[in-house]
């Protein structure tokens, strides 16, 4: 009976709203609509009240199903009985049919029919209040179709019918008591920002979060808000960026989850800004570059946070930026390398393990493979640097002309044609353009030498971590040392010899990988792997 009644009410309300919309669009003269408005108002209010009542009973039905499921889980261990599942699906289908009719109503220009604000607000809350209560049940949030319908209803009520304040109150209440609604509310605000071009509600919610005082005894609120901020930074990073000046106050909070969430959010926003900067004009790039610099400085500051979980989030944020498939400024990589080498001495094994991952990616994507090959033998790069300095010493009179030009360079765009300058005659090097390239090459080689020396220090520190009691850390250290050997870094040879003692280490890491078996695979990769293009005879000679 309830299914038939739901279908009857939903179809009647949908038909009523369609007739009203057609009449409003076809009659441009307001006087012709005056006689129809009272009848429309009575019909809309009657059907809407019936929808409200049906939603209330359907909400009660869902709560009953969930309570029975909990009892079954405690007693029999199987909460998803066929009867419960079938009944739950039936109720969800009824709610979805009502949501579709509600969307038709909210598409109307309600101020024509409900001419006072309190009257219109009361009418809209007939729909939004029971739907919000319905989302308190975690199982309903997992139904994708229902979730999208409810989010669209809430967006329409905010954009077209002035319900921003009421929805803001509901969102803050959700973020206080319900962990499972963090992603739902972030997706809701993202939909409102993108499809409805209404960012005010998101900004108001973020302002309220930044001004909120959290109790040390409150556990649910900070966790829910942390998950919300991280998800929102992934979905609407540019909107969140506008409120970062206020959200930054959360870094002073004593609650670890909030600090961790804000650091992770900064990483997500920077990643989006880098994509954004690569697609815009040079003027817009300058503005965005300032924002990127500020947020990256914030990430770098958190390397020194008092809590290891926050420091780990900072390391992971830098790792995410390094792994982007777009051009990333080389000077950031050099700065990250210095911070990572310092973090190898961190007291927390979690921080050290993630730092080794960051160093591995920095080495794999190092910015010094543009002119020469990607090998990082220190002696070779010192020779390059000395040669450039000697050429510049011969042209020291032109040096002052290009200092400012060199200082403006933020990344290495030197191509192989720059090497030809090294072979030019003295008269050709008097050209200011050639001198500028030489100055850039001097900086390029100096940074390369500095980077290689940092990697040498990293190898020495990582080789000490081979004796760590943390199995995961040992495995990461082994992989890093093998990687450094591939780039011809000199200290890797001693570090590889230090790995030999690990053959006697028993135990596995969290994933069940044995230390001894991983050591054997590392040595196989070092001494028995050959390039794929070699013939069998050449391969045997290579080994």
C-alpha positions in Angstrom: 0.0 0.0 0.0 2.8 2.4 0.9 4.5 1.9 -2.5 1.2 2.7 -4.4 0.6 5.7 -2.2 4.1 7.0 -2.8 3.7 6.6 -6.6 0.4 8.4 -6.5 1.6 11.3 -4.5 4.9 11.6 -6.4 3.2 11.5 -9.9 0.5 14.0 -8.7 3.1 16.5 -7.4 5.1 16.1 -10.5 2.1 16.7 -12.7 1.0 19.7 -10.6 4.4 21.4 -10.8 4.7 20.8 -14.5 1.3 22.5 -15.1 2.3 25.4 -13.0 5.6 25.8 -14.8 3.9 25.7 -18.2 1.3 28.3 -17.2 4.0 30.7 -15.7 6.1 30.4 -18.9 3.2 30.9 -21.3 1.5 33.8 -19.5 3.6 36.9 -19.4 0.9 39.0 -17.9 1.0 38.7 -14.1 -2.7 39.8 -13.8 -3.8 36.7 -15.7 -2.0 34.5 -13.1 -3.5 36.1 -10.0 -6.7 34.0 -10.2 -4.7 30.8 -10.6 -2.1 31.4 -7.8 -4.4 30.5 -4.8 -5.4 27.2 -6.3 -1.7 26.4 -7.2 -0.7 27.3 -3.6 -3.3 25.0 -2.1 -2.4 22.1 -4.3 1.4 22.5 -3.8 1.1 22.8 -0.1 -1.2 19.7 0.1 1.0 17.5 -2.0 4.2 18.8 -0.4 2.8 18.0 3.1 2.0 14.5 1.9 5.5 14.1 0.6 6.8 15.3 4.0 4.7 12.7 5.8 5.7 9.9 3.5 9.4 10.8 3.9 9.0 10.7 7.6 7.5 7.2 7.5 10.1 6.0 5.1 12.8 7.3 7.4 11.2 5.4 10.3 11.2 2.3 8.1 14.9 2.6 7.3 15.8 3.1 11.0 13.7 0.0 11.8 15.5 -2.1 9.2 18.9 -0.9 10.4 18.1 -1.7 14.1 17.0 -5.2 13.1 20.2 -5.6 11.1 22.2 -4.6 14.2 20.4 -7.1 16.3 21.0 -9.8 13.7 24.7 -8.9 13.5 25.1 -9.3 17.3 23.2 -12.6 17.5 23.7 -14.5 14.3 26.5 -12.6 12.6 24.5 -12.0 9.4 22.8 -8.7 9.2 22.0 -8.7 5.5 19.1 -11.2 5.4 17.2 -11.3 2.1 14.1 -9.9 3.7 16.0 -6.9 5.1 17.8 -6.2 1.8 14.6 -6.4 -0.2 12.7 -4.2 2.1 15.5 -1.6 2.2 15.6 -1.5 -1.6 11.9 -1.0 -1.8 12.0 1.9 0.6 14.9 3.5 -1.2 13.0 3.3 -4.5 10.1 5.1 -2.9 12.3 7.8 -1.6 13.9 8.3 -5.0 10.6 8.7 -6.7 9.6 11.4 -4.2 13.0 13.1 -4.7 12.4 13.4 -8.5 9.0 15.1 -7.9 10.7 17.4 -5.3 13.2 18.5 -7.9 10.4 19.5 -10.3 8.9 21.6 -7.5 12.2 23.4 -6.7 12.7 24.2 -10.4 9.6 26.5 -10.1 9.8 30.2 -9.3 8.2 29.8 -5.9 8.2 33.5 -5.0 5.4 33.9 -7.5 3.2 31.5 -5.4 4.7 31.9 -1.9 5.2 35.6 -1.7 6.6 36.0 1.8 10.1 34.7 2.9 9.0 32.8 6.0 6.3 31.1 4.1 8.7 30.0 1.3 11.3 28.9 3.9 8.8 26.7 5.7 7.6 25.2 2.4 11.2 24.3 1.3 12.1 22.8 4.7 9.2 20.3 4.2 11.6 18.6 1.8 15.1 19.4 3.1 14.6 18.5 6.8 13.4 14.9 6.4 16.0 14.3 3.7 18.8 15.5 5.9 17.6 13.2 8.7 17.5 10.4 6.2 21.2 10.9 5.4 22.1 10.3 9.1 21.7 6.6 8.3 25.1 5.5 6.9 23.5 2.9 4.5 21.6 5.5 2.6 24.8 7.5 1.8 26.1 4.5 0.0 23.3 4.5 -2.5 24.8 6.6 -5.3 21.5 7.5 -7.1 19.8 8.6 -3.9 22.8 10.6 -2.8 22.9 12.5 -6.1 19.2 13.3 -6.0 19.4 14.6 -2.4 22.4 16.7 -3.2 20.7 18.2 -6.2 17.6 19.1 -4.1 19.8 20.8 -1.5 21.7 22.7 -4.2 18.4 23.9 -5.7 17.1 25.0 -2.3 20.3 27.0 -1.7 20.7 28.6 -5.2 17.1 29.3 -6.1 15.3 29.6 -2.7 17.7 31.2 -0.3 18.3 28.3 2.1 22.0 28.9 2.5 21.9 29.7 6.2 19.7 26.7 7.0 21.9 24.3 5.0 25.1 25.8 6.6 23.6 25.0 10.0 22.8 21.4 8.9 26.3 20.9 7.5 28.0 22.1 10.6 25.8 19.8 12.7 26.7 16.9 10.4 30.4 17.7 10.8 30.0 17.6 14.6 28.2 14.3 15.1 28.4 12.1 11.9 31.8 10.9 10.5 30.1 9.3 7.5 28.7 12.6 6.2 32.1 14.3 5.7 32.6 13.2 2.1 28.9 13.7 1.4 29.0 17.3 2.4 32.2 17.9 0.6 30.7 16.5 -2.6 27.6 18.5 -2.0 29.5 21.8 -1.8 31.6 20.8 -4.8 28.4 20.2 -6.8 27.1 23.6 -5.7 30.4 25.3 -6.7 30.7 23.7 -10.2 27.2 23.0 -11.5 25.4 25.9 -9.7 28.2 28.5 -9.6 27.4 29.3 -6.0 30.6 29.4 -3.9 29.3 31.5 -1.0 28.0 28.6 1.1 31.4 26.8 0.8 33.3 29.9 1.9 30.9 30.5 4.8 31.3 26.9 6.1 35.1 27.2 5.9 35.0 30.5 7.8 32.9 28.9 10.5 35.3 26.0 10.7 38.3 28.3 11.0 36.7 30.2 13.9 35.6 27.1 15.7 37.1 26.2 19.1 37.5 22.5 19.6 37.4 20.7 22.9 40.3 18.3 23.7 37.7 15.7 24.7 35.8 15.9 21.4 36.9 13.1 19.0 34.2 12.9 16.4 34.1 16.6 15.4 37.8 17.0 14.5 37.9 13.7 12.6 34.8 14.6 10.6 36.1 18.1 9.8 39.5 16.8 8.9 38.0 14.3 6.4 35.8 17.0 5.1 38.7 19.5 4.5 40.8 16.8 2.7 38.0 15.8 0.4 37.0 19.4 -0.3 40.6 20.3 -1.2 40.5 17.5 -3.8 37.1 18.5 -5.3 37.2 22.3 -5.0 40.7 23.4 -4.3 40.4 26.9 -5.8 37.4 27.8 -3.7 39.2 26.5 -0.6 42.3 28.5 -1.5 40.4 31.7 -1.0 39.9 30.8 2.6 43.3 29.5 3.4 44.3 32.7 5.1 41.7 31.9 7.8 42.0 28.1 7.8 45.8 28.5 8.5 44.8 29.2 12.1 44.0 25.5 12.5 47.8 24.8 12.3 48.0 26.3 15.8 45.5 23.8 17.1 46.6 21.1 19.6 44.5 18.5 17.8 46.8 16.5 15.5 44.1 15.4 13.0 43.2 19.0 12.2 46.9 19.9 11.6 47.4 16.8 9.5 44.3 17.5 7.4 45.3 21.1 6.7 48.8 20.0 5.6 47.3 17.3 3.3 44.9 19.9 1.9 47.7 22.3 1.1 49.4 19.5 -0.9 46.2 18.9 -2.8 45.7 22.6 -3.5 49.2 23.1 -4.7 48.9 20.1 -7.1 45.8 21.8 -8.6 47.5 25.2 -8.9 50.4 23.7 -10.7 48.0 22.3 -13.3 46.2 25.6 -13.4 49.4 27.6 -13.9 50.4 25.5 -16.9 47.2 26.3 -18.7 47.0 30.1 -18.2 48.6 33.2 -19.5 51.9 34.4 -18.2 50.3 37.2 -16.1 48.1 34.6 -14.4 51.1 32.4 -14.0 52.8 35.0 -11.9 49.8 35.3 -9.6 49.5 31.6 -9.2 53.3 31.2 -8.7 53.1 33.4 -5.6 50.3 31.3 -4.2 52.3 28.1 -4.9 55.3 29.5 -3.2 53.3 30.4 -0.1 51.7 27.0 0.2 54.9 25.1 -0.4 56.6 27.2 2.3 53.8 26.1 4.6 54.5 22.4 3.7 58.2 22.9 4.3 57.5 24.4 7.7 55.5 21.4 8.8 58.7 19.2 8.3 59.5 20.6 11.8 56.1 20.0 13.4 56.1 18.5 16.9 54.0 15.5 15.8 55.4 12.7 13.6 52.0 12.2 11.8 51.9 15.8 10.7 55.5 15.7 9.6 54.7 12.5 7.6 51.8 14.4 5.9 54.2 17.1 4.9 56.6 14.6 3.4 53.7 12.8 1.6 52.5 16.2 0.3 55.9 16.9 -1.3 55.9 13.3 -2.7 52.6 14.0 -4.4 53.9 17.1 -6.0 57.0 15.3 -7.3 54.8 12.6 -8.8 52.7 15.0 -10.9 52.8 14.5 -14.6 53.4 18.2 -15.3 56.6 20.3 -15.3 57.6 21.0 -11.7 59.9 23.8 -10.8 63.5 22.5 -10.3 64.3 24.8 -7.3 61.5 23.1 -5.3 63.1 19.7 -5.9 66.4 21.0 -4.6 64.8 22.4 -1.5 62.8 19.2 -0.9 66.0 17.2 -1.2 67.7 19.2 1.6 64.7 18.8 3.8 64.4 15.1 3.1 68.1 14.5 4.0 67.5 16.3 7.2 64.4 14.2 7.9 66.4 11.0 7.6 67.5 11.7 11.2 64.0 12.0 12.4 63.1 10.0 15.6 60.0 8.5 14.0 60.4 5.5 11.7 57.2 6.5 9.9 58.7 9.9 8.9 62.0 8.3 7.9 60.3 5.6 5.8 58.3 8.2 3.8 61.3 10.4 3.5 63.2 7.5 1.8 60.3 7.3 -0.7 60.5 11.0 -1.3 64.3 10.8 -1.9 63.7 7.9 -4.4 61.3 9.9 -6.4 63.5 13.0 -6.3 66.4 10.9 -7.6 64.3 9.3 -10.4 63.0 12.7 -11.5 66.1 14.8 -10.9 66.3 17.9 -13.1 69.9 17.4 -14.3 69.3 15.2 -17.3 68.7 17.9 -19.8 72.2 18.5 -21.2 74.1 15.3 -20.3 72.8 11.8 -19.4 71.1 11.2 -16.1 74.2 9.7 -14.4 75.3 11.6 -11.3 78.9 10.8 -10.9 80.3 13.7 -8.7 83.7 13.9 -10.4 82.2 14.4 -13.9 79.9 17.2 -12.7 82.7 18.9 -10.9 84.6 18.9 -14.1 81.7 20.5 -16.0 81.4 23.1 -13.3 85.1 24.0 -13.3 85.1 24.3 -17.1 82.1 26.8 -17.1 83.7 28.9 -14.3 87.0 29.1 -16.3 85.1 30.3 -19.3 83.3 32.9 -17.2 86.5 34.1 -15.6 87.7 35.0 -19.1 84.6 37.1 -19.6 84.3 38.7 -16.1 83.7 42.1 -17.6 80.3 41.1 -19.0 79.2 39.4 -15.7 77.5 42.4 -14.2 75.2 42.7 -17.3 73.5 39.4 -16.7 73.3 39.0 -13.0 69.7 40.2 -12.9 68.7 38.0 -15.9 70.2 34.9 -14.2 68.5 35.6 -10.9 65.1 35.6 -12.6 65.5 32.0 -13.8 63.5 29.6 -11.7 64.0 26.3 -13.6 66.4 24.7 -16.0 65.5 25.2 -19.6 69.0 24.8 -20.9 69.2 22.7 -24.0 72.1 21.0 -25.7 72.9 24.0 -27.8 74.4 25.6 -24.7 77.3 23.1 -24.8 78.4 24.6 -28.1 79.2 27.8 -26.3 81.9 26.0 -24.4 83.7 25.5 -27.7 83.3 29.0 -29.0 86.1 31.4 -29.5 86.8 34.3 -27.1 85.4 36.9 -29.5 82.1 34.9 -29.9 81.8 34.7 -26.1 81.7 38.5 -25.9 78.1 38.2 -27.1 75.8 39.1 -24.1 73.4 36.2 -25.0 76.3 33.7 -24.8 77.4 35.1 -21.5 73.8 34.7 -20.1 73.8 31.1 -21.2 77.1 30.6 -19.5 75.9 32.1 -16.2 72.8 29.9 -16.4 75.0 26.8 -17.0 77.2 27.8 -14.0 74.1 27.9 -11.8 72.9 24.6 -13.3 76.2 22.8 -12.6 76.5 24.3 -9.1 73.0 23.1 -8.2 73.7 19.7 -9.7 76.9 19.3 -7.6 75.0 20.5 -4.5 72.2 17.9 -5.3 74.7 15.1 -5.7 76.4 15.9 -2.4 73.0 15.9 -0.7 72.4 12.5 -2.2 75.8 11.3 -0.9 74.8 12.4 2.6 71.4 10.6 2.1 73.1 7.4 1.2 75.3 7.5 4.3 72.2 8.1 6.5 70.1 5.4 4.8 72.9 2.8 5.1 72.7 3.3 8.9 68.9 2.6 8.7 69.7 -0.8 7.3 70.2 -1.8 11.0 66.7 -0.5 11.9 64.3 -2.7 13.8 61.5 -1.6 11.6 61.2 -4.1 8.7 59.4 -1.7 6.3 62.1 0.9 6.8 64.8 -1.7 6.0 63.1 -2.7 2.8 62.7 1.0 1.7 66.4 1.6 2.5 67.5 -1.4 0.4 65.4 -0.2 -2.6 66.9 3.3 -2.3 70.5 2.1 -2.2 69.9 -0.1 -5.3 68.4 3.0 -7.0 71.4 5.2 -6.2 73.7 2.6 -7.7 71.8 2.9 -11.0 72.6 6.6 -11.1 76.3 5.9 -10.4 76.5 7.7 -7.1 79.8 6.7 -5.5 78.8 6.0 -1.9 76.3 3.4 -3.1 79.1 0.8 -3.4 79.9 0.8 0.3 76.2 0.8 1.2 75.6 -2.3 -1.0 78.3 -4.1 0.9 76.6 -3.1 4.2 73.4 -4.8 3.0 75.1 -8.3 3.1 74.4 -8.7 6.8 70.7 -8.6 6.2 70.8 -12.2 4.8 70.8 -13.3 8.5 67.8 -11.2 9.5 64.6 -13.1 10.1 61.1 -11.8 9.9 58.9 -10.1 7.3 57.3 -6.7 6.9 53.6 -5.9 7.2 52.9 -7.2 3.7 54.7 -10.5 4.4 57.9 -9.7 2.4 60.9 -11.5 3.8 64.1 -9.4 4.4 66.4 -12.1 3.2 64.4 -12.9 0.0 64.2 -9.2 -0.8 67.9 -8.9 -0.4 68.5 -11.7 -2.8 66.2 -10.1 -5.4 68.1 -6.8 -4.9 71.5 -8.5 -5.6 70.0 -10.3 -8.6 68.9 -6.9 -10.0 72.4 -5.5 -9.4 74.5 -8.3 -10.8 72.4 -10.5 -13.0 70.0 -8.1 -14.9 71.0 -7.0 -18.4 69.6 -4.6 -20.9 66.8 -6.2 -23.0 68.4 -5.3 -26.4 71.5 -7.5 -25.8 72.0 -10.9 -27.5 72.5 -14.0 -25.3 76.2 -13.9 -25.9 76.5 -10.2 -25.2 74.3 -10.7 -22.1 76.6 -13.4 -20.7 79.6 -11.2 -21.2 77.8 -8.2 -19.6 77.2 -10.3 -16.5 
